[in-house]
Amino acid sequence: MKNRHAGKWPTTAARCAAWRSVKASRVLRSAFAGLIIAASMSAHAALKVLACEPEWAALASELGGELLEISSATSARQDPHRIQARPGLIARTRNADLLLCTGADLEAGWLPVLLQQSGNPRVQPGRPGHLLAADFVRLLEVPASVDRAHGDVHAAGNPHIQTDPRNIAAVARVLAERLAQLDPGNASTYAKRFADFDARWQSAMVSWTLRAAPLRGVAVVSQHKGFVYLYDWVGLREFAVLEPKPGVEPSVAHLQQLVAALKSTPARFVVHAAYQDPRPSQWLASNTGIATVALPYTVGGSDSASNLFKLFDDTLDRLLAAGAAR
């Protein structure tokens, strides 16, 4: 008798073979889809930027936005001269595509360790992934000679360049070009973001300069030589520095000498950065009657200084308030 199911139902072996074929096809399609997704993610992967200081992290955010994965090696409450190259920071350096630092020996005590221990060839000196902001601005207080007996003197000049908005503008242009070099697929976006930032920044600088006019020629005392670029821009006159030598804490005898000097040549106020111990400034203020001004110094140095624009807004607010209080 002829089997009525013949030609309709495949044998068990045939059904198993067909199922294996379908399963293999699904695996191949899934793998191919995974490759497409991975390639797409790779093509749009964020450029990893490690900034040595908060101001450069903030600038990178202005110019790159979501195209960048940004972190800062230091915070506004840390002395940027004295940072430990901890394992977590070394790991971030190892993964970075761009290392953005101040330079001028500001990070001399810890940056070389990061570069050596990270083993990351992309961010070594001379490579596109290594950018020092101080290389692109006019440095002040360049010493004729360097002697460690004179304290923490920087051979290249004073490294605290971020306190002058004109320096921020100069570095922004270079940074935009470097980001485009490292990430050419997004070059047009970096150019547009720079143009927008620069227009807003130039307008803000005009406003800040007008606001700062009452400060021109005013004598001040500094706790550390950290604001010479701010003074150069605004026109403040640094009468004295609490540190007898850069990086050396003032002694009582040195402070008493300043008190005597201020009796004949009064200063309007004494300035210190948010990360510094305020007690030397407070001691001088209490013994002379002049005001103390704690400046944010960098982004995050006060509740108000949450970005670069607000950093300079808050800095001028504090200086003008102290100047008007006398």
C-alpha positions in Angstrom: 0.0 0.0 0.0 1.3 3.5 -0.9 2.1 5.7 2.1 -0.4 8.6 2.0 2.2 10.8 3.8 4.9 10.3 1.3 6.1 13.6 -0.3 4.4 15.6 2.5 6.5 15.0 5.7 10.3 15.0 5.7 12.1 12.3 7.6 13.3 12.9 11.1 16.9 13.3 9.8 15.8 15.9 7.2 13.8 17.9 9.8 16.9 18.0 12.1 19.1 19.1 9.2 16.6 21.9 8.2 16.4 23.1 11.9 20.2 23.2 12.1 20.3 25.3 8.9 17.7 27.7 10.3 19.6 28.0 13.6 22.9 28.6 11.9 21.3 31.3 9.7 19.9 33.0 12.8 23.3 32.9 14.5 25.0 34.4 11.4 22.4 37.2 11.2 22.8 38.0 14.9 26.6 38.1 14.6 26.4 40.3 11.5 24.0 42.7 13.3 26.4 42.8 16.2 29.3 43.7 14.0 27.2 46.5 12.4 26.3 47.8 15.9 29.9 47.6 17.1 31.2 49.4 14.1 28.6 52.1 14.5 29.5 52.5 18.2 33.2 52.6 17.3 32.6 55.3 14.7 30.7 57.5 17.2 32.8 56.6 20.3 33.4 59.7 22.5 37.0 61.1 22.4 38.4 60.6 25.9 39.9 63.8 27.3 41.8 64.0 30.5 42.3 67.5 31.7 44.8 68.2 34.4 42.8 71.1 35.8 39.1 72.0 36.0 39.3 75.0 33.8 40.5 73.0 30.8 37.9 70.3 31.4 35.3 73.1 31.3 36.8 74.5 28.1 36.8 71.1 26.5 33.1 70.7 27.4 32.3 74.0 25.7 34.0 72.9 22.5 33.2 69.3 22.4 30.0 68.6 24.3 28.7 65.1 24.0 31.4 64.2 21.5 33.9 64.1 24.4 34.2 62.0 27.5 35.9 64.4 29.9 37.4 64.1 33.3 39.7 66.3 35.4 42.7 65.1 37.3 42.3 67.7 40.0 39.5 69.7 41.6 39.1 73.3 42.5 39.8 72.5 46.1 43.2 70.9 45.4 46.6 72.6 45.0 47.5 71.7 41.4 51.2 71.8 42.2 50.8 68.9 44.6 48.8 65.9 43.3 49.5 62.2 43.8 49.7 60.0 40.7 47.3 57.4 42.1 46.4 54.2 40.3 43.0 55.4 39.2 44.5 58.5 37.7 47.1 56.5 35.9 44.4 54.3 34.5 42.5 57.3 33.1 45.7 58.5 31.5 46.2 55.1 30.0 42.8 55.3 28.3 43.0 59.0 27.3 43.0 60.2 23.7 43.9 63.7 24.7 45.8 64.9 27.7 45.1 68.6 28.2 47.2 70.3 30.9 48.5 73.8 31.8 52.2 73.1 31.4 54.9 75.7 32.4 55.9 73.1 35.0 52.7 73.5 37.0 52.3 69.7 37.0 56.0 69.0 37.1 55.6 67.0 40.4 53.1 64.5 39.1 52.5 64.6 35.3 55.8 62.9 34.3 54.8 60.0 36.6 51.4 59.7 34.9 53.0 59.7 31.4 55.5 57.1 32.3 53.3 54.8 34.3 50.4 54.9 31.9 52.4 53.7 28.9 49.9 55.5 26.6 51.8 56.5 23.4 48.9 58.7 22.3 49.4 61.3 25.0 53.2 61.5 25.2 55.0 64.9 24.5 55.2 65.6 20.8 52.1 63.6 20.0 48.7 65.1 18.9 47.2 63.8 22.1 49.5 65.9 24.3 48.4 69.6 24.6 49.9 72.2 27.1 47.9 75.4 27.3 50.8 77.5 28.4 52.6 76.9 25.1 50.1 79.2 23.4 50.0 82.3 25.7 52.3 85.1 26.8 53.9 83.9 30.0 54.6 86.4 32.8 57.3 86.4 35.5 59.8 84.4 33.5 62.9 84.2 35.8 66.3 85.1 34.5 67.7 82.1 36.4 66.2 79.3 38.5 67.5 78.5 42.0 65.5 76.2 44.3 66.7 78.4 47.2 64.2 81.0 45.8 61.3 78.6 46.4 58.9 77.0 44.0 60.0 79.1 41.0 58.9 77.9 37.5 61.6 78.2 34.9 59.1 78.8 32.1 57.2 81.6 33.9 54.2 81.9 36.1 51.8 79.0 35.2 48.5 80.3 36.6 47.4 81.5 33.1 43.7 80.7 33.5 43.0 83.8 35.6 43.1 86.0 32.5 40.1 85.4 30.1 42.3 86.5 27.1 44.4 83.3 27.7 41.3 81.2 27.8 40.4 82.6 24.3 43.8 81.8 22.9 43.8 78.2 24.2 40.2 77.6 23.0 41.3 78.2 19.4 44.2 75.7 19.7 42.0 73.2 21.5 39.3 73.3 18.8 41.9 72.6 16.1 43.4 69.8 18.1 40.1 68.1 18.6 39.4 68.3 14.9 42.8 66.7 14.2 42.1 63.8 16.6 38.5 63.4 15.5 38.3 64.5 11.8 34.9 63.0 11.3 33.5 65.7 13.7 35.7 68.6 12.6 32.8 70.7 11.4 31.1 70.3 14.7 34.1 71.4 16.7 34.5 74.4 14.4 30.9 75.5 14.9 31.1 75.0 18.7 34.3 77.1 18.8 32.8 79.9 16.7 29.8 80.0 19.1 31.9 79.9 22.2 34.3 82.5 20.9 31.5 84.9 20.0 30.0 84.6 23.5 33.5 84.8 25.1 34.6 87.9 23.3 31.3 89.6 24.2 31.7 88.6 27.8 35.3 89.9 27.9 34.1 93.4 26.8 31.5 93.4 29.6 34.0 92.1 32.2 36.6 94.7 31.2 34.1 97.5 31.7 33.0 96.1 35.1 36.6 95.8 36.3 37.4 99.5 35.6 37.1 100.6 39.2 39.8 98.0 40.2 42.5 99.6 38.0 45.5 100.7 40.1 44.1 99.3 43.4 46.9 97.8 45.6 46.4 94.3 46.8 48.3 91.6 48.8 48.4 88.0 47.5 48.8 84.9 49.6 50.4 83.1 46.7 51.7 84.3 43.3 48.6 82.8 41.7 46.8 85.8 40.2 49.4 87.7 38.3 47.5 87.2 35.0 44.3 88.4 36.6 46.1 91.5 37.9 47.7 92.1 34.5 44.3 92.0 32.8 42.3 94.0 35.4 45.0 96.4 36.3 45.3 95.6 40.0 48.7 96.3 41.6 50.3 93.6 43.7 51.9 95.4 46.6 53.1 92.3 48.5 52.9 88.5 48.8 52.3 86.6 52.0 54.6 83.8 51.0 58.2 85.0 51.5 59.1 82.6 48.6 56.8 80.8 46.2 55.3 77.7 47.9 56.8 78.6 51.3 54.3 79.3 54.1 54.8 82.7 55.7 56.4 82.9 59.2 55.0 85.2 61.9 58.0 87.4 61.5 57.4 87.8 57.8 53.7 88.6 58.4 54.7 91.2 61.0 57.0 92.9 58.5 54.0 93.1 56.1 51.8 94.7 58.8 54.4 97.4 59.3 54.8 98.0 55.5 51.0 98.2 55.1 50.8 101.0 57.6 52.8 103.3 55.3 51.4 101.9 52.0 47.9 100.6 52.6 46.4 97.9 50.3 42.7 97.5 49.7 42.5 93.7 50.3 44.4 90.4 50.6 43.6 87.7 48.0 43.8 83.9 48.4 42.5 81.0 46.2 39.7 78.7 47.3 42.1 75.7 47.6 44.5 77.6 50.0 44.4 77.7 53.8 42.9 81.1 54.5 44.5 81.6 57.9 47.5 83.6 56.8 45.2 86.0 54.9 42.8 86.2 57.8 45.7 86.9 60.2 46.9 89.8 58.1 43.4 91.1 57.7 42.7 91.1 61.4 45.9 92.9 62.1 45.6 95.6 59.4 41.8 96.1 59.0 41.9 95.3 55.3 39.4 92.8 53.7 40.1 89.3 52.6 38.9 88.0 49.3 38.6 84.3 48.6 38.7 83.9 44.8 37.4 80.7 43.1 40.7 80.5 41.0 39.1 77.9 38.7 35.8 76.4 37.8 34.2 74.9 40.9 36.1 77.1 43.3 32.8 78.5 44.6 29.2 77.6 44.3 28.7 80.3 41.7 31.7 79.5 39.6 30.1 76.5 37.9 31.5 77.2 34.4 34.0 79.4 32.7 31.7 82.3 32.3 30.5 82.2 35.8 34.1 81.8 37.1 34.9 85.4 35.9 31.5 86.7 36.9 32.1 85.5 40.4 35.7 86.6 40.5 34.8 90.2 39.6 31.8 90.2 41.9 34.1 89.3 44.8 36.8 91.8 43.9 34.4 94.7 43.4 32.5 93.9 46.6 35.7 94.0 48.6 36.9 97.2 46.8 33.6 98.9 47.6 33.5 97.8 51.2 36.4 100.1 52.3 
